Amino acid sequence: MSVEPILEIDNLNISFFVRAGEIPAVMDFSCKVMPGETMGLVGESGCGKSTVALGIMRDMGNRGKIVGGTIKFRGRDMGEMSQLELQDLRGSKIAMIYQEPMASLNPAMKIGKQLMEVPIIHEGVSKSDAYQRSLQMLDSVNLPDPSRVMNAYPHQISGGQQQRIVIAMALLSKPDLLLLDEPTTALDVTVEAGIVQLIKELARETGTSMLFISHNLGLIMETCDRITVMYSGEAVETGTVAEVFDHMRHPYTKALFNSIPLPGADKNTRPLVSIPGQLPLPMERPRGCNFGPRCSNFDEQQCNSSTVHMQPVAGVPDHQSRCNRIDLIDWAAEPERPLVSSPNEPGDVVLDVRDLKKYYDVAANQLFGGGDTRTVKANESISLQARESETLAIVGESGCGKSTLAKVLLGLETATDGDVLLGAVDIGNVEVADRRTDTVASVQMVFQNPFDTLNPSHTIGSQIIRTLEKFDIGDSQDDRKRRMLELLDLVKLPRQFAERKPRQLSGGQKQRIGVARAFAGQPKLVVADEPVSALDVSVQAAVTELLMEIQREAKTTMLFISHDLSVVRYIADRVVVMYLGYIVEQGTTDHIFSPPYHPYTEALLSAIPIADTSVVKKHIVLEGDIPSALNPPTGCPFQTRCGYKDQVKDGLCEKEVPQTRELGSGHIIRCHLSDASLAAMDPVISFSTDKAS
């Protein structure tokens, strides 16, 4: 193997020039990617990860400019290449896969034509050769019926399939270097597992080197050989994945790991520790260490006297850290954790859902209103209970019916059949406009995207006061203003924020405002729909801890909808697993995360990326996508993707929907597998004996 790096970045500095002046986005950044190697790039939003990738591609718009350092590709300085040479490199020798696949696909052009353009433009092959190569590549990325996909438009396939198309497009030119910018963030965890497996296999087969950008440390561990951690435009630590994960030597890296719910985290006895403060603005960086204002090991004289440079970690080749106190910090010390001395015990049943069904009638030609009407069974025979002070998590892939259930609870939809009881009141057939004010206040929601829930034209304070007015809370405007300020205190935001507008707040701060509005009416039930999935890991930890703290004080019931089973394992008391409109398993968190599992639960657990080198995981990748609710399979809804179907006699899985049965202590499962087959299941997650201690 050649010892020359595929990519070598040395002291890179990138700035953006705006009216206010020069904004340094990346400073003193260096890294190497060797042939066949995958380098992971991690850090919070705004740290400069994507800017590095765009700098490599020379795609920084009119305002972005490399103001220092070099980027060498196969030993050649890209800064000395002509535009024609760079154009030949892009898309052929260097390819990039973006976070959102539709940003790379032309919605008005068939997929086959878009794929064929790559070898035709870069290699000058004939149309027939380009067609055959594209067809073979679609087969390589495990897309069913490649001929049909070639003739389809992007909107006619799923998000996971769109991402596979983009990967196929990037690999068609057999690039030496593949840049991946959060390529799986928008995908379900099971689809993500398949994409990651695919990328690893294709890279191994083709020998392609990769720069993998992600905020997901578990994903980095599963895909990368080496890692570079970025903070505020700088690389702060770099080394092999095993060395950095097991022997981290920068306070920011350690703080990131303390923010994520690894196995062993417990919301009462071992809570997460969020990183205090905010990422500094580019124009307000401190004089010395950029991480200094947020670091628990900060020393004014050592950390702030001058610029801090990368330095080697003693005795470990290639492990470097941007910290002046490497030898003075006790890296094995546990952070201070705010332990919960007296956790709430679940009380009486607040929400009782009994045999809920929600169907939609959809015209075969809905656009023009013609054709036969078909029925979509979004929720089928849903039964669950949630108690006071309890967190009930609902998990499953997109299209499983989680959000439909939430809409029925909120009154945005009405039930087709069954009962939805909030206390003693049946709310399943009452739309939100017809509900009493106290009922509306009793069921509130924290949305996934805080940006879309706030009016950009109004101050934060006025929007919270508006919520209080709607719920008839407070006797006067002064009373409501006092309550609004108390809500800001509750979500740990300064009272001055009442005068700010949403654009002046960070994503995490906006989500705190969403939490404040949800709890303004002292609700009995809060539906949290992916409330932390759009946030950085450190902000996720802060918002998660905030939600639980307020819940404990108010004794609120929380319905936590998520696809992130690591967060679910940490926050939930009980878990409901949904698939294609059915509840396939429910029980305590311990039940769900320990065998016996429903086969779908087992696949979900195996798909969780875990940032712990001591964890050993069973490897299960589900074939295909979740079926359409318009055309569900016969029998068990999961039978088209189930690896255990052969263990059930007489083709029962394809003929009958399994009945629910109890496995003991409230652990309920909907599956045809025998008790003996379920009992023989091995744990998905275990620990290697040499590191478990």
PEWOSUL-V586794 format. One record per residue. RES is the residue in three letters. SS is DSSP state (2 for helix, 1 for strand, 0 for the rest). PSI is psi in radians with two decimals (NA if undefined). D_LAST is the distance of its C-alpha to the last C-alpha in Angstrom with 1 decimal. Layout:
res: [RES	RES]
ss: [SS	SS]
psi: [PSI	PSI]
d_last: [D_LAST	D_LAST]
//
This chain:
res: [MET	SER	VAL	GLU	PRO	ILE	LEU	GLU	ILE	ASP	ASN	LEU	ASN	ILE	SER	PHE	PHE	VAL	ARG	ALA	GLY	GLU	ILE	PRO	ALA	VAL	MET	ASP	PHE	SER	CYS	LYS	VAL	MET	PRO	GLY	GLU	THR	MET	GLY	LEU	VAL	GLY	GLU	SER	GLY	CYS	GLY	LYS	SER	THR	VAL	ALA	LEU	GLY	ILE	MET	ARG	ASP	MET	GLY	ASN	ARG	GLY	LYS	ILE	VAL	GLY	GLY	THR	ILE	LYS	PHE	ARG	GLY	ARG	ASP	MET	GLY	GLU	MET	SER	GLN	LEU	GLU	LEU	GLN	ASP	LEU	ARG	GLY	SER	LYS	ILE	ALA	MET	ILE	TYR	GLN	GLU	PRO	MET	ALA	SER	LEU	ASN	PRO	ALA	MET	LYS	ILE	GLY	LYS	GLN	LEU	MET	GLU	VAL	PRO	ILE	ILE	HIS	GLU	GLY	VAL	SER	LYS	SER	ASP	ALA	TYR	GLN	ARG	SER	LEU	GLN	MET	LEU	ASP	SER	VAL	ASN	LEU	PRO	ASP	PRO	SER	ARG	VAL	MET	ASN	ALA	TYR	PRO	HIS	GLN	ILE	SER	GLY	GLY	GLN	GLN	GLN	ARG	ILE	VAL	ILE	ALA	MET	ALA	LEU	LEU	SER	LYS	PRO	ASP	LEU	LEU	LEU	LEU	ASP	GLU	PRO	THR	THR	ALA	LEU	ASP	VAL	THR	VAL	GLU	ALA	GLY	ILE	VAL	GLN	LEU	ILE	LYS	GLU	LEU	ALA	ARG	GLU	THR	GLY	THR	SER	MET	LEU	PHE	ILE	SER	HIS	ASN	LEU	GLY	LEU	ILE	MET	GLU	THR	CYS	ASP	ARG	ILE	THR	VAL	MET	TYR	SER	GLY	GLU	ALA	VAL	GLU	THR	GLY	THR	VAL	ALA	GLU	VAL	PHE	ASP	HIS	MET	ARG	HIS	PRO	TYR	THR	LYS	ALA	LEU	PHE	ASN	SER	ILE	PRO	LEU	PRO	GLY	ALA	ASP	LYS	ASN	THR	ARG	PRO	LEU	VAL	SER	ILE	PRO	GLY	GLN	LEU	PRO	LEU	PRO	MET	GLU	ARG	PRO	ARG	GLY	CYS	ASN	PHE	GLY	PRO	ARG	CYS	SER	ASN	PHE	ASP	GLU	GLN	GLN	CYS	ASN	SER	SER	THR	VAL	HIS	MET	GLN	PRO	VAL	ALA	GLY	VAL	PRO	ASP	HIS	GLN	SER	ARG	CYS	ASN	ARG	ILE	ASP	LEU	ILE	ASP	TRP	ALA	ALA	GLU	PRO	GLU	ARG	PRO	LEU	VAL	SER	SER	PRO	ASN	GLU	PRO	GLY	ASP	VAL	VAL	LEU	ASP	VAL	ARG	ASP	LEU	LYS	LYS	TYR	TYR	ASP	VAL	ALA	ALA	ASN	GLN	LEU	PHE	GLY	GLY	GLY	ASP	THR	ARG	THR	VAL	LYS	ALA	ASN	GLU	SER	ILE	SER	LEU	GLN	ALA	ARG	GLU	SER	GLU	THR	LEU	ALA	ILE	VAL	GLY	GLU	SER	GLY	CYS	GLY	LYS	SER	THR	LEU	ALA	LYS	VAL	LEU	LEU	GLY	LEU	GLU	THR	ALA	THR	ASP	GLY	ASP	VAL	LEU	LEU	GLY	ALA	VAL	ASP	ILE	GLY	ASN	VAL	GLU	VAL	ALA	ASP	ARG	ARG	THR	ASP	THR	VAL	ALA	SER	VAL	GLN	MET	VAL	PHE	GLN	ASN	PRO	PHE	ASP	THR	LEU	ASN	PRO	SER	HIS	THR	ILE	GLY	SER	GLN	ILE	ILE	ARG	THR	LEU	GLU	LYS	PHE	ASP	ILE	GLY	ASP	SER	GLN	ASP	ASP	ARG	LYS	ARG	ARG	MET	LEU	GLU	LEU	LEU	ASP	LEU	VAL	LYS	LEU	PRO	ARG	GLN	PHE	ALA	GLU	ARG	LYS	PRO	ARG	GLN	LEU	SER	GLY	GLY	GLN	LYS	GLN	ARG	ILE	GLY	VAL	ALA	ARG	ALA	PHE	ALA	GLY	GLN	PRO	LYS	LEU	VAL	VAL	ALA	ASP	GLU	PRO	VAL	SER	ALA	LEU	ASP	VAL	SER	VAL	GLN	ALA	ALA	VAL	THR	GLU	LEU	LEU	MET	GLU	ILE	GLN	ARG	GLU	ALA	LYS	THR	THR	MET	LEU	PHE	ILE	SER	HIS	ASP	LEU	SER	VAL	VAL	ARG	TYR	ILE	ALA	ASP	ARG	VAL	VAL	VAL	MET	TYR	LEU	GLY	TYR	ILE	VAL	GLU	GLN	GLY	THR	THR	ASP	HIS	ILE	PHE	SER	PRO	PRO	TYR	HIS	PRO	TYR	THR	GLU	ALA	LEU	LEU	SER	ALA	ILE	PRO	ILE	ALA	ASP	THR	SER	VAL	VAL	LYS	LYS	HIS	ILE	VAL	LEU	GLU	GLY	ASP	ILE	PRO	SER	ALA	LEU	ASN	PRO	PRO	THR	GLY	CYS	PRO	PHE	GLN	THR	ARG	CYS	GLY	TYR	LYS	ASP	GLN	VAL	LYS	ASP	GLY	LEU	CYS	GLU	LYS	GLU	VAL	PRO	GLN	THR	ARG	GLU	LEU	GLY	SER	GLY	HIS	ILE	ILE	ARG	CYS	HIS	LEU	SER	ASP	ALA	SER	LEU	ALA	ALA	MET	ASP	PRO	VAL	ILE	SER	PHE	SER	THR	ASP	LYS	ALA	SER]
ss: [0	0	0	0	0	0	1	1	1	1	1	1	1	1	1	1	1	1	0	0	1	1	1	1	1	1	1	1	1	1	1	1	1	0	0	0	0	1	1	1	1	1	0	0	0	0	0	0	2	2	2	2	2	2	2	2	2	0	0	0	0	0	0	1	1	1	1	1	1	1	1	1	1	0	0	1	1	2	2	2	0	0	2	2	2	2	2	2	2	1	0	0	0	1	1	1	1	0	0	0	2	2	2	0	0	0	0	0	0	1	2	2	2	2	2	2	2	2	2	2	2	2	2	0	0	0	2	2	2	2	2	2	2	2	2	2	2	2	2	2	0	0	0	0	0	2	2	2	2	2	0	0	1	2	2	2	0	0	2	2	2	2	2	2	2	2	2	2	2	2	2	0	0	0	0	0	1	1	1	1	1	0	0	0	0	0	0	0	2	2	2	2	2	2	2	2	2	2	2	2	2	2	2	2	2	2	0	0	1	1	1	1	1	0	0	0	2	2	2	2	2	2	2	0	0	1	1	1	1	1	1	0	0	1	1	1	1	1	1	1	2	2	2	2	2	2	0	0	0	0	2	2	2	2	2	2	2	2	0	0	0	0	0	0	0	1	0	0	0	1	0	0	0	0	0	0	0	0	0	0	0	2	2	2	0	0	0	0	0	0	0	2	2	2	0	0	0	0	0	2	2	2	2	0	0	0	0	0	0	0	1	1	0	0	0	0	0	0	0	1	1	0	0	0	0	0	0	0	0	0	0	0	0	0	0	0	0	0	0	0	0	0	0	0	0	0	0	0	1	1	1	1	1	1	1	1	1	1	1	1	1	1	1	1	1	0	0	0	0	1	1	1	1	1	1	1	1	1	1	1	1	1	1	1	1	1	1	0	0	0	1	1	1	1	1	0	0	0	0	0	0	2	2	2	2	2	2	2	2	2	0	0	0	0	0	0	1	1	1	1	1	1	0	0	1	1	0	0	0	0	0	2	2	2	0	0	2	2	2	2	2	2	1	1	1	1	0	0	0	2	2	2	2	0	0	0	0	0	1	2	2	2	2	2	2	2	2	2	2	2	0	0	0	0	0	0	2	2	2	2	2	2	2	2	2	2	2	2	2	2	0	0	0	0	2	2	2	2	2	0	1	2	2	2	0	0	2	2	2	2	2	2	2	2	2	2	2	2	0	0	0	0	0	0	1	1	1	1	1	0	0	0	0	0	0	0	2	2	2	2	2	2	2	2	2	2	2	2	2	2	2	2	2	2	0	0	1	1	1	1	1	1	0	0	2	2	2	2	2	2	2	0	0	1	1	1	1	1	1	0	0	1	1	1	1	1	1	1	2	2	2	2	0	0	0	0	0	0	2	2	2	2	2	2	2	2	0	0	0	0	0	0	0	0	1	1	1	0	0	0	0	0	0	0	0	0	0	0	2	2	2	0	0	0	0	0	0	0	0	0	0	0	0	0	2	2	2	0	2	2	2	2	2	2	2	0	0	0	0	1	1	1	1	1	0	0	1	1	1	1	0	0	0	0	2	2	2	2	2	0	0	0	0	0	1	1	1	0	2	2	2	2	0]
psi: [2.42	2.47	-0.12	2.27	2.56	-0.77	2.30	1.98	2.24	2.06	0.79	2.34	2.15	2.30	2.71	2.35	2.01	-3.10	-0.65	-0.21	-2.75	2.25	1.88	2.08	-0.64	2.34	2.37	0.85	2.23	2.44	2.80	2.53	2.06	2.85	2.29	0.09	2.63	2.11	2.22	2.43	2.01	2.80	2.98	2.86	2.37	0.06	-0.20	0.13	-0.94	-0.54	-0.65	-0.81	-0.74	-0.55	-0.68	-0.72	-0.13	0.85	1.07	0.23	-3.00	-0.38	-0.37	2.44	2.41	2.03	-0.01	2.72	3.13	2.65	2.03	2.31	2.07	0.73	-0.18	2.32	2.02	-0.41	-0.34	-0.01	2.60	2.89	-0.63	-0.72	-0.73	-0.70	-0.66	-0.59	-0.81	2.23	-0.24	-1.19	-0.49	2.13	2.71	2.41	2.15	2.93	-0.75	1.92	-0.57	-0.24	-0.32	-0.09	2.43	2.01	-0.31	0.07	2.40	2.62	-0.74	-0.76	-0.67	-0.68	-0.76	-0.48	-0.59	-1.03	-0.50	-0.79	-0.78	-0.44	-0.14	0.50	2.91	2.87	-0.69	-0.71	-0.73	-0.67	-0.80	-0.72	-0.68	-0.71	-0.77	-0.65	-0.65	-0.64	-0.65	-0.56	0.32	0.70	2.28	2.50	1.16	-0.60	-0.71	-0.72	-0.68	-0.55	0.07	2.82	2.74	-0.65	-0.19	0.04	2.86	2.95	-0.70	-0.67	-0.64	-0.72	-0.61	-0.62	-0.78	-0.69	-0.77	-0.74	-0.71	-0.61	-0.22	-0.57	0.07	1.08	2.68	-0.52	2.27	2.14	2.18	1.97	1.69	0.98	-0.19	0.13	-0.66	0.10	2.71	2.71	-0.59	-0.66	-0.70	-0.75	-0.72	-0.71	-0.76	-0.77	-0.74	-0.82	-0.76	-0.77	-0.79	-0.66	-0.67	-0.70	-0.70	-0.26	0.29	2.37	2.64	2.54	1.91	1.93	2.21	2.74	-0.03	1.83	-0.57	-0.70	-0.69	-0.74	-0.63	-0.35	-0.38	2.70	-0.71	2.87	2.49	2.16	2.24	2.55	2.18	0.83	-0.08	2.63	2.22	-0.33	2.48	2.61	-3.02	2.70	-0.80	-0.73	-0.79	-0.72	-0.65	-0.41	0.96	2.47	0.54	2.37	-0.55	-0.74	-0.80	-0.69	-0.64	-0.78	-0.56	-0.25	-0.19	2.51	1.45	2.83	2.34	-0.37	2.48	2.30	-0.33	-0.79	-0.37	1.17	2.82	2.74	1.95	2.78	2.16	2.73	-2.92	2.76	2.26	2.53	2.61	-0.55	-0.06	0.46	2.52	2.94	-0.73	-1.99	2.17	-0.52	-0.11	-0.86	-0.29	0.07	2.29	-0.19	0.34	2.39	2.10	-0.79	-0.75	-0.59	-0.35	0.09	-0.53	3.09	2.40	2.30	2.79	2.44	2.65	2.58	2.22	2.26	0.02	1.92	2.46	-0.01	2.06	2.69	2.51	1.21	2.29	-0.10	0.48	-0.78	-0.06	-0.24	2.41	1.69	-0.29	-0.13	2.42	2.46	2.79	2.22	2.32	1.53	2.58	1.94	-0.64	1.43	2.58	2.50	2.44	2.41	-2.44	2.83	2.17	-0.75	2.22	1.85	2.16	1.93	0.78	2.34	2.39	1.94	2.60	2.37	2.12	2.23	2.49	-0.62	1.34	-0.49	-0.71	0.05	0.13	3.09	3.08	2.74	2.34	2.70	2.24	2.09	1.55	-0.68	2.29	1.98	0.92	2.13	2.18	2.83	2.56	2.36	2.88	2.37	0.14	2.56	2.01	2.05	2.46	2.09	2.75	2.91	2.91	2.36	0.08	-0.21	0.10	-0.89	-0.55	-0.75	-0.76	-0.70	-0.67	-0.73	-0.64	-0.15	0.18	-0.36	2.74	2.63	2.54	-0.63	2.85	3.12	2.47	1.82	2.16	1.77	-2.09	0.04	2.23	1.98	-0.02	-0.50	0.27	2.05	2.75	-0.61	-0.41	-0.01	2.64	2.67	-0.74	-0.51	-0.73	-0.76	-0.46	-0.40	1.88	2.91	2.44	2.05	2.85	-0.79	1.83	-0.37	-0.58	-0.08	-0.06	2.46	2.05	-0.30	-0.18	2.66	2.79	-0.78	-0.79	-0.56	-0.62	-0.72	-0.68	-0.72	-0.75	-0.66	-0.76	-0.60	0.14	0.70	2.25	2.49	-0.33	3.01	-0.66	-0.67	-0.73	-0.64	-0.72	-0.76	-0.65	-0.77	-0.63	-0.61	-0.65	-0.69	-0.71	-0.69	0.26	0.81	2.53	2.55	-0.39	-0.37	-0.28	-0.50	-0.06	2.78	2.77	-0.62	-0.29	0.08	2.64	3.00	-0.75	-0.66	-0.69	-0.69	-0.57	-0.65	-0.69	-0.69	-0.74	-0.76	-0.65	-0.61	0.05	-0.66	0.30	1.07	2.70	-0.59	2.22	2.17	1.97	1.84	1.75	0.92	-0.26	0.03	-0.41	0.11	2.73	2.77	-0.69	-0.64	-0.64	-0.82	-0.75	-0.77	-0.67	-0.82	-0.66	-0.83	-0.78	-0.63	-0.79	-0.69	-0.74	-0.71	-0.72	-0.15	0.68	2.60	2.35	2.25	1.91	1.85	2.20	2.77	-0.07	1.71	-0.30	-0.78	-0.70	-0.78	-0.61	-0.74	-0.44	2.54	-0.72	2.75	2.41	2.19	2.16	2.55	2.09	0.79	-0.21	2.62	2.05	-0.33	2.51	2.63	-2.99	2.86	-0.68	-0.68	-0.83	-0.57	0.12	2.53	2.67	2.53	2.75	2.49	-0.56	-0.73	-0.73	-0.75	-0.69	-0.79	-0.67	-0.39	-0.16	2.12	2.19	2.17	1.07	2.02	-0.24	-0.16	2.33	2.20	2.49	2.43	1.94	2.14	2.06	2.39	2.45	3.09	2.90	2.30	2.79	2.41	-0.29	-0.49	1.17	2.71	2.78	2.77	-2.44	2.29	-0.40	-0.03	-0.43	-0.27	0.10	2.29	-0.06	0.05	-0.58	-0.29	-0.14	2.24	2.78	0.37	0.52	-0.60	-0.54	-0.14	-0.70	2.48	2.19	2.58	2.72	2.52	2.66	2.32	-0.01	2.47	0.64	0.12	1.97	2.43	2.55	1.65	2.56	-0.18	2.52	2.84	-0.64	-0.72	-0.73	-0.72	-0.41	-0.05	2.45	2.72	2.47	-0.69	2.17	3.14	2.39	2.43	-0.53	-0.28	-0.22	-0.55	NA]
d_last: [37.2	39.0	37.4	39.4	37.4	38.7	38.3	38.3	38.6	39.5	39.9	41.0	42.8	44.0	46.2	48.2	51.7	53.0	55.8	53.7	53.1	50.3	46.8	44.1	41.5	39.6	39.6	38.5	36.4	35.4	33.4	33.8	33.4	33.7	35.3	33.2	30.5	29.3	28.8	27.4	29.1	27.6	28.7	30.6	34.1	36.7	34.5	36.6	34.6	37.5	40.0	38.5	38.9	42.4	43.2	42.3	44.6	47.2	47.4	47.4	50.8	53.7	51.8	48.7	49.1	47.1	48.2	46.3	44.2	44.2	42.7	43.2	43.1	43.2	44.4	47.2	47.4	47.8	49.7	52.5	52.8	55.7	55.5	56.5	53.7	51.1	52.6	52.2	48.6	47.6	47.0	47.3	45.1	43.1	42.4	40.7	39.3	39.6	37.7	40.8	42.2	45.7	46.0	46.3	48.5	52.2	52.9	56.5	55.8	54.6	51.2	52.8	55.0	52.2	50.2	53.3	54.1	51.1	52.3	56.0	55.7	53.3	54.5	57.9	57.4	59.8	59.2	58.9	56.2	54.4	54.5	53.1	50.3	49.4	49.5	47.2	44.7	44.7	43.9	41.0	39.5	39.7	42.5	44.5	48.2	48.4	52.2	52.2	49.7	51.9	54.8	52.9	52.7	49.4	49.9	50.2	46.5	43.2	41.0	38.5	41.4	42.8	39.6	39.8	43.4	42.5	39.9	42.6	45.0	42.8	42.0	45.7	46.6	43.7	42.5	40.8	38.8	37.7	36.9	35.1	35.4	33.2	34.5	32.7	32.7	35.7	34.5	32.8	29.2	30.2	32.9	30.5	28.2	31.3	32.6	29.4	29.3	33.0	32.7	30.0	32.2	35.4	34.0	32.8	36.2	38.3	36.3	36.7	34.7	33.4	32.9	30.8	31.3	29.2	27.7	25.0	21.8	20.4	23.7	23.5	20.1	21.7	25.0	24.9	24.3	24.7	24.9	27.2	26.7	30.1	31.3	35.0	36.4	34.3	31.3	28.8	25.9	25.8	23.8	22.0	19.9	16.7	17.5	18.7	15.9	13.1	15.4	18.1	20.9	23.4	23.4	24.8	22.0	19.5	21.9	22.1	18.4	18.7	21.7	20.3	18.9	15.5	13.6	12.6	15.9	18.4	22.0	22.4	19.2	17.5	20.5	21.0	22.5	25.5	27.0	30.2	33.5	34.8	34.9	37.9	41.1	42.2	45.1	43.2	40.3	39.7	41.1	37.8	34.3	34.7	31.4	32.5	34.0	30.8	28.3	26.8	26.8	30.5	32.8	36.5	37.5	34.8	34.1	37.6	40.1	40.3	38.9	35.3	34.7	31.9	30.5	28.2	24.7	24.9	23.8	23.0	26.0	26.9	24.4	26.7	26.7	29.7	28.6	30.5	27.7	24.8	24.6	25.2	22.6	19.3	17.1	14.0	16.2	16.0	19.4	21.7	21.5	24.6	23.3	25.7	26.9	29.0	28.4	31.5	31.9	33.6	37.4	40.3	40.6	41.8	41.9	43.0	43.6	45.4	46.1	46.5	48.2	49.0	51.3	53.0	56.3	56.4	59.6	59.2	61.0	59.8	61.1	64.7	64.4	65.6	64.3	62.7	60.2	56.8	54.2	50.7	48.4	45.9	44.6	45.2	44.8	42.2	41.3	38.7	38.5	36.9	37.0	37.5	34.5	32.6	31.1	31.9	30.7	32.8	31.3	32.9	34.5	37.7	40.7	38.9	41.0	38.6	41.1	44.1	42.6	42.1	45.7	47.1	45.2	46.7	50.2	50.3	50.9	52.2	51.0	53.0	52.3	50.1	49.4	47.2	47.4	46.4	46.8	50.1	51.5	51.5	50.8	50.4	54.0	54.7	54.5	53.2	56.8	58.0	55.3	56.0	54.7	52.4	50.9	50.3	48.6	46.4	44.8	43.6	41.6	39.3	39.9	37.8	39.9	41.0	43.6	45.8	45.9	47.6	51.2	51.4	54.8	53.9	52.0	48.7	50.4	53.3	51.1	49.2	52.5	53.9	51.1	52.0	55.7	55.0	53.1	56.0	53.7	55.5	59.1	60.0	58.8	57.8	55.7	54.0	53.4	51.8	49.5	48.7	47.6	45.5	43.7	43.0	41.5	39.4	37.9	37.4	40.2	42.9	46.2	48.0	46.4	49.0	51.6	49.6	49.9	47.0	47.4	46.5	43.0	39.7	38.2	35.7	38.6	40.7	38.1	38.0	41.8	41.3	39.1	41.7	44.5	42.6	42.1	45.6	47.3	44.7	43.7	42.5	40.7	39.2	38.6	36.1	36.7	33.9	34.2	31.5	31.7	34.3	32.4	30.1	26.4	26.8	30.0	28.4	25.9	28.9	31.1	28.5	27.9	31.7	32.4	30.1	31.5	35.1	34.4	33.1	36.2	38.7	37.1	37.8	36.7	35.1	35.3	32.7	33.7	31.2	30.0	26.7	24.3	21.5	23.9	25.1	21.7	21.4	25.0	26.5	27.0	28.6	29.1	32.1	32.0	35.4	36.9	40.6	41.8	40.1	37.2	35.2	32.3	31.6	29.5	26.8	24.0	21.6	24.3	24.8	21.1	20.5	22.8	25.7	26.7	30.1	30.2	30.8	27.9	25.7	27.2	26.7	23.0	22.7	24.7	22.4	21.2	17.7	16.8	13.1	12.4	9.3	11.9	14.1	17.5	20.5	23.4	26.6	29.5	32.4	35.8	38.6	39.0	39.3	42.9	45.6	46.4	50.1	49.6	46.7	46.0	47.5	45.4	41.7	41.2	38.0	39.5	40.5	36.8	35.1	33.5	33.9	37.7	38.6	37.0	39.7	43.1	46.5	45.4	44.7	42.3	45.2	47.7	46.4	44.2	41.6	42.0	39.2	37.7	35.2	32.1	31.7	31.0	32.7	30.7	33.6	33.8	36.8	36.4	38.5	35.5	35.7	33.3	32.2	31.4	29.4	27.5	26.7	24.8	21.2	18.7	19.3	15.9	12.7	9.3	9.1	7.4	7.1	5.4	3.8	0.0]
//
